[in-house]
Amino acid sequence: MASATLEQPKSLSKDSLSIKDKNKIIAFLSQKGGVGKTTTATHARDWFEQFGSVGFVDADAQRSSSRWISSID
């Protein structure tokens, strides 16, 4: 049986991110409800915002993320 080795995630700081590292699309998807997609996406958006501008698309019909973000900003 082959064993997989897991790499330790890099520690991110404002200085460690280059422009090419900032251009990413991250999606939180699951067909099942109640798994924390909205909470995870909203918190990830807030965390990434400290490194620069963040675009956020709320494609959920309930629009919970949009309401949360608009009440914070």
BELFEN-V225731 format. One record per pair of residues at least 24 apart in sequence whose C-alpha atoms are under 10 Angstrom apart, sorted by the first residue. I is the first residue (numbers start at 1). GAP is how many residues later the second one is. If there is no record, write none. Layout:
I&GAP + I&GAP
This chain:
12&36 + 12&39 + 13&37 + 13&38 + 14&34 + 14&36 + 14&37 + 14&38 + 15&36 + 16&35 + 17&34 + 22&26 + 22&29 + 22&30 + 22&31 + 22&32 + 23&31 + 25&30 + 25&31 + 26&30 + 27&29 + 27&30 + 37&28 + 38&25 + 38&26 + 38&27 + 38&28 + 38&30 + 39&25 + 39&26 + 39&29 + 40&25 + 41&24 + 42&24 + 42&26 + 42&27 + 43&26 + 45&24
